[in-house]
Amino acid sequence: MLSKNKIVLQAKNLQVCYGNHQVLKDFSCDLPEGFMIGIIGANGSGKSTFLKAIMRIVPVDSGEVLFWEKYNLQEVRHQIAYLPQRNSVDWDFPATVLDVVLMGLYKETGLFGKIRPKHKEKALFYLEKVKMQDFAQKHIAELSGGQQQRVFLARAFAQEAQLYLLDEPLAGIDAVTEEIIVENLQKLNSEGKTIVMVHHQIDTISEYFQYLLMIRQGEVITSGETKEVLTNENLQQIYGIKQAFVIQ
Ligand SMILES: Nc1ncnc2c1ncn2[C@@H]1O[C@H](COP(=O)(O)OP(=O)(O)OP(=O)(O)O)[C@@H](O)[C@H]1O
């Protein structure tokens, strides 16, 4: 089945350093289109850095990222929605909840374009998807952590992209909201969109993801269909422990 899928994202020998600290070491992977893909690895293993390298938010020392087998980021930027990790966002930025979601509509409004009623309606539609429509006029700093995360997800949904790169979208989210968000992501996936997301909860990996990228200390340990690579051996390797995991 996989051989038929186009490669949506190919990383070739990526190297990223913070000062003298090399975080991504010859990092290569091919991610298939149309899957829910989980990036799994211990804290500090380089998951966020990988997403930031893809989005060119951190400088890449060497290597290359291709989308849909031939395009660079600039060429397909509008087809990619990126959700940063919550703690990397400046929540004091002067913006209301509605403003944040409207930013996701830049394809329609242009960066400094006029916001029309139809844009506001669309932003509210996506806020409703994460049950945040009643907070539209609030300043983002006034929200709880989980609410902020939901607003940023609404912004990502509003981009109506083909590829979603989500850095821990479920962190700090309550169980009911997690269900709503996962349903939204699964719906996007059923429409052919690719969802790549960093995920920490081992007990939901096989339920949420059809494909995994497993990384340890800046290197890819393995990648493949969940049913093949979600093994105790691989989990022990990425977390560097001998404990037996309960795989659902
Ligand atoms: N801006 C930075 N400057 C220096 N070092 C950094 C910076 N950002 C990350 N690092 C280091 O790079 C390594 C990888 O960090 P990264 O945030 O990519 O890991 P992660 O796998 O996403 O971790 P987590 O699961 O905790 O979010 C860590 O050792 C971290 O300390």
Ligand as a Chemical Component Dictionary entry (heavy atoms), coordinates in Angstrom:
data_LIG
# 
_chem_comp.id                   LIG 
_chem_comp.type                 NON-POLYMER 
_chem_comp.pdbx_formal_charge   0 
_chem_comp.three_letter_code    LIG 
# 
loop_
_chem_comp_atom.comp_id 
_chem_comp_atom.atom_id 
_chem_comp_atom.alt_atom_id 
_chem_comp_atom.type_symbol 
_chem_comp_atom.charge 
_chem_comp_atom.model_Cartn_x 
_chem_comp_atom.model_Cartn_y 
_chem_comp_atom.model_Cartn_z 
_chem_comp_atom.pdbx_ordinal 
LIG N1  N1  N 0 17.295 27.552 20.758 1  
LIG C1  C1  C 0 18.102 26.593 21.247 2  
LIG N2  N2  N 0 19.367 26.867 21.609 3  
LIG C2  C2  C 0 20.201 25.898 22.057 4  
LIG N3  N3  N 0 19.846 24.599 22.195 5  
LIG C3  C3  C 0 18.596 24.269 21.854 6  
LIG C4  C4  C 0 17.651 25.241 21.368 7  
LIG N4  N4  N 0 16.477 24.613 21.104 8  
LIG C5  C5  C 0 16.670 23.306 21.423 9  
LIG N5  N5  N 0 17.917 23.106 21.867 10 
LIG C6  C6  C 0 18.505 21.808 22.265 11 
LIG O1  O1  O 0 18.368 20.939 21.146 12 
LIG C7  C7  C 0 18.026 19.626 21.570 13 
LIG C8  C8  C 0 16.755 19.203 20.847 14 
LIG O2  O2  O 0 15.683 20.049 21.251 15 
LIG P1  P1  P 0 14.214 19.893 20.663 16 
LIG O3  O3  O 0 13.406 20.984 21.253 17 
LIG O4  O4  O 0 14.305 19.791 19.198 18 
LIG O5  O5  O 0 13.812 18.479 21.269 19 
LIG P2  P2  P 0 12.388 17.767 21.332 20 
LIG O6  O6  O 0 12.625 16.357 20.911 21 
LIG O7  O7  O 0 11.379 18.542 20.585 22 
LIG O8  O8  O 0 12.083 17.811 22.907 23 
LIG P3  P3  P 0 10.698 17.880 23.738 24 
LIG O9  O9  O 0 10.075 16.521 23.655 25 
LIG O10 O10 O 0 11.174 18.158 25.127 26 
LIG O11 O11 O 0 9.855  18.984 23.172 27 
LIG C9  C9  C 0 17.905 19.680 23.100 28 
LIG O12 O12 O 0 19.114 19.222 23.633 29 
LIG C10 C10 C 0 17.714 21.151 23.381 30 
LIG O13 O13 O 0 18.280 21.467 24.635 31 
# 
loop_
_chem_comp_bond.comp_id 
_chem_comp_bond.atom_id_1 
_chem_comp_bond.atom_id_2 
_chem_comp_bond.value_order 
_chem_comp_bond.pdbx_ordinal 
LIG N1  C1  SING 1  
LIG C1  N2  SING 2  
LIG C1  C4  DOUB 3  
LIG N2  C2  DOUB 4  
LIG C2  N3  SING 5  
LIG N3  C3  DOUB 6  
LIG C3  C4  SING 7  
LIG C3  N5  SING 8  
LIG C4  N4  SING 9  
LIG N4  C5  DOUB 10 
LIG C5  N5  SING 11 
LIG N5  C6  SING 12 
LIG C6  O1  SING 13 
LIG C6  C10 SING 14 
LIG O1  C7  SING 15 
LIG C7  C8  SING 16 
LIG C7  C9  SING 17 
LIG C8  O2  SING 18 
LIG O2  P1  SING 19 
LIG P1  O3  DOUB 20 
LIG P1  O4  SING 21 
LIG P1  O5  SING 22 
LIG O5  P2  SING 23 
LIG P2  O6  DOUB 24 
LIG P2  O7  SING 25 
LIG P2  O8  SING 26 
LIG O8  P3  SING 27 
LIG P3  O9  DOUB 28 
LIG P3  O10 SING 29 
LIG P3  O11 SING 30 
LIG C9  O12 SING 31 
LIG C9  C10 SING 32 
LIG C10 O13 SING 33 
# 
